[in-house]
Amino acid sequence: MFSELDTPSLVIDLDAVRANVAGMAGAAARHGVRLRPHIKTHKMPELARMQLDAGACGITRAKLGEAEAMADAGIDDILPAFRSGASRSCAAWPRCASGPGSG
């Protein structure tokens, strides 16, 4: 099967992803904390949506492009991991920001 894939290719074990998402959501719920995963590991709106649907209160991003991709996919609670001083970031951030901590 894998020999037929063009490279590079992304291959995801969806059962493992679902189990990991559920496991993190369950751990957060058991400990009474809100989960706001950083999307730098996957950068995929579909996986971010899975995390949100499982109970995450929002997502965290590092780069403006990550925020833009998530906002374009309809995700509206995006927290920057740090403030950016770049003029492009400052100009584009209002389009991507909403929710608590986005100011």
Secondary structure, DSSP 8 states (H G I E B T S, - for coil): -GGGS-SS-----HHHHHHHHHHHHHHHHHTT-----BGGGT--HHHHHHHHHTT---EEESSHHHHHHHHHTT---EEESS----HHHHHHHHHH--STT--
